[in-house]
Amino acid sequence: MRIAIVGAGLAGLSCADELTGAGHHVVLFDKGRGPGGRMSTRRIKTVLGEVSVDHGAPYFTVRDSQFRAAVGGWEQQGLVQQWPAGGIDSWVGVPNMNAVVKNLASRHETHWNTFVQGLAQEGGQWRIATDTGLHGPFETLIVATPAEQAVPLLSLHDLAMARTASLAWSKPCWVGAFIFAEALDTTAHFLRDRGPMALAICNRIKPQRADPECWVVHANTDWSMTHLEAPAAEVAQNLLAALLEALALPQAAPIEVMAHRWRYARPPEGACETQWNPSIALGACGDWQLGPRAECAWLSGRALARTALKSWRAPVAVLRA
Ligand SMILES: Cc1cc2nc3c(=O)[nH]c(=O)nc-3n(C[C@H](O)[C@H](O)[C@H](O)COP(=O)(O)OP(=O)(O)OC[C@H]3O[C@@H](n4cnc5c(N)ncnc54)[C@H](O)[C@@H]3O)c2cc1C
């Protein structure tokens, strides 16, 4: 079966892995320039060379036993390392946060830089309209984007699924990154809840990071919402000021600053059923179905694939009976 997945984040890729493992051909489409989704790493040019910045999830936690088994496999491949500084069961990608998604994506046919504008179904076949042209036909279509971006794609085909997604509105998060030519004169490396900052992390304390001193600051939800439409340059200066004040280093001057707005950073805690419509072979997955964590994204993608595979096997079982 040819299966299309819109969104090559952790959810879409865990779904793809499971479906490919069952012998199906999966093609992924993602509007991003490269692998990561909300576990992205950005390369920033500085006078000291390029610096990698984990500007999405700074780390992830592992609580579910199935996810733990997958993370164990990633550890053996050298893609992740435990990171006690983040708390119990915290892990980071190595050498960057996007390592896992990059590795998973390399196993599948993935079209980057491809924004999916709409889905069409005719005669049991799906076609995908993108900014690079029409793709298809596919027998199955899976939407693995944040809920807000899934709603317009789903609503023409399955209103109930779209309605479920529309209830999972995410909170935004502004993230600032500040690169310094030299290590800052401080013993602090990880701050939580200081002024507008939910957290501030010095990249150097993560394993296998060799770049110059880089601090990543996540604004808290209230501040991010209040400044949602502010220009990135203004946000970067505000978050830099908050960081330097918290470190008591008002004179420190970065060589490069950037701010990134995650409009749909964190969906609510939740638990909706796996979104699968067997009559039109349409499904949806993503962290918004379980909770705002990488683990939830991975679990949701896998659950959807297993539900779809089970529904395809069911008629055969009935015939045999
Ligand atoms: C600032 C921040 C901090 C976080 N902190 C943590 C943390 O501490 N611990 C933790 O576990 N998790 C954290 N998370 C959450 C974690 O990153 C997510 O739960 C997880 O990455 C979501 O994966 P996903 O596959 O569901 O979605 P995504 O990673 O968002 O993937 C969806 C993909 O869909 C693509 N897409 C969307 N619309 C379209 C379209 N129309 N056409 C084509 N492609 C499209 C996007 O480009 C994206 O790559 C954080 C996230 C952010 C942003």
The ligand as a MOL file (V3000), in Angstrom:
LIG
                    3D

  0  0  0     0  0            999 V3000
M  V30 BEGIN CTAB
M  V30 COUNTS 53 58 0 0 0
M  V30 BEGIN ATOM
M  V30 1 C 9.8720 25.3230 22.7520 0
M  V30 2 C 9.5210 23.8810 22.9600 0
M  V30 3 C 9.9050 23.2250 24.1120 0
M  V30 4 C 9.5940 21.8780 24.3090 0
M  V30 5 N 10.0410 21.2330 25.4220 0
M  V30 6 C 9.8490 19.8950 25.5460 0
M  V30 7 C 10.4190 19.1680 26.6370 0
M  V30 8 O 11.0860 19.7510 27.4950 0
M  V30 9 N 10.2110 17.8270 26.6930 0
M  V30 10 C 9.4780 17.1520 25.7430 0
M  V30 11 O 9.3500 15.9260 25.8060 0
M  V30 12 N 8.9270 17.8220 24.7070 0
M  V30 13 C 9.0820 19.1680 24.5950 0
M  V30 14 N 8.5320 19.8450 23.5510 0
M  V30 15 C 7.5260 19.1640 22.7260 0
M  V30 16 C 8.1130 18.2600 21.6530 0
M  V30 17 O 9.0550 18.9540 20.8810 0
M  V30 18 C 6.9150 17.8200 20.8000 0
M  V30 19 O 5.9870 17.1400 21.6260 0
M  V30 20 C 7.2570 16.8860 19.6360 0
M  V30 21 O 8.4270 17.2630 18.9810 0
M  V30 22 C 6.0560 16.9080 18.6910 0
M  V30 23 O 6.2550 16.0410 17.6030 0
M  V30 24 P 5.1340 15.9410 16.4610 0
M  V30 25 O 5.6500 15.0150 15.4580 0
M  V30 26 O 3.8120 15.6770 17.1140 0
M  V30 27 O 5.0270 17.4270 15.8800 0
M  V30 28 P 6.1270 18.3060 15.1240 0
M  V30 29 O 7.4960 18.0130 15.6380 0
M  V30 30 O 5.6410 19.7180 15.2150 0
M  V30 31 O 6.0600 17.7870 13.6250 0
M  V30 32 C 5.0410 18.1910 12.7670 0
M  V30 33 C 5.6270 18.4830 11.3960 0
M  V30 34 O 4.5700 18.8430 10.5240 0
M  V30 35 C 5.0610 19.7750 9.5950 0
M  V30 36 N 3.9110 20.4670 9.0040 0
M  V30 37 C 2.9420 21.1800 9.6300 0
M  V30 38 N 2.0140 21.6030 8.7430 0
M  V30 39 C 2.4100 21.1520 7.5210 0
M  V30 40 C 1.8690 21.2700 6.2100 0
M  V30 41 N 0.7150 21.8990 5.9550 0
M  V30 42 N 2.5630 20.7050 5.1810 0
M  V30 43 C 3.7250 20.0310 5.4190 0
M  V30 44 N 4.2680 19.8890 6.6530 0
M  V30 45 C 3.6130 20.4350 7.6830 0
M  V30 46 C 5.9900 20.6640 10.4080 0
M  V30 47 O 6.9580 21.2870 9.5900 0
M  V30 48 C 6.6000 19.6600 11.3890 0
M  V30 49 O 7.8920 19.2050 10.9810 0
M  V30 50 C 8.8410 21.1870 23.3220 0
M  V30 51 C 8.4600 21.8590 22.1520 0
M  V30 52 C 8.7960 23.1830 21.9690 0
M  V30 53 C 8.4020 23.8840 20.6820 0
M  V30 END ATOM
M  V30 BEGIN BOND
M  V30 1 1 1 2
M  V30 2 1 2 3
M  V30 3 2 2 52
M  V30 4 2 3 4
M  V30 5 1 4 5
M  V30 6 1 4 50
M  V30 7 2 5 6
M  V30 8 1 6 7
M  V30 9 1 6 13
M  V30 10 2 7 8
M  V30 11 1 7 9
M  V30 12 1 9 10
M  V30 13 2 10 11
M  V30 14 1 10 12
M  V30 15 2 12 13
M  V30 16 1 13 14
M  V30 17 1 14 15
M  V30 18 1 14 50
M  V30 19 1 15 16
M  V30 20 1 16 17
M  V30 21 1 16 18
M  V30 22 1 18 19
M  V30 23 1 18 20
M  V30 24 1 20 21
M  V30 25 1 20 22
M  V30 26 1 22 23
M  V30 27 1 23 24
M  V30 28 2 24 25
M  V30 29 1 24 26
M  V30 30 1 24 27
M  V30 31 1 27 28
M  V30 32 2 28 29
M  V30 33 1 28 30
M  V30 34 1 28 31
M  V30 35 1 31 32
M  V30 36 1 32 33
M  V30 37 1 33 34
M  V30 38 1 33 48
M  V30 39 1 34 35
M  V30 40 1 35 36
M  V30 41 1 35 46
M  V30 42 1 36 37
M  V30 43 1 36 45
M  V30 44 2 37 38
M  V30 45 1 38 39
M  V30 46 1 39 40
M  V30 47 2 39 45
M  V30 48 1 40 41
M  V30 49 2 40 42
M  V30 50 1 42 43
M  V30 51 2 43 44
M  V30 52 1 44 45
M  V30 53 1 46 47
M  V30 54 1 46 48
M  V30 55 1 48 49
M  V30 56 2 50 51
M  V30 57 1 51 52
M  V30 58 1 52 53
M  V30 END BOND
M  V30 END CTAB
M  END
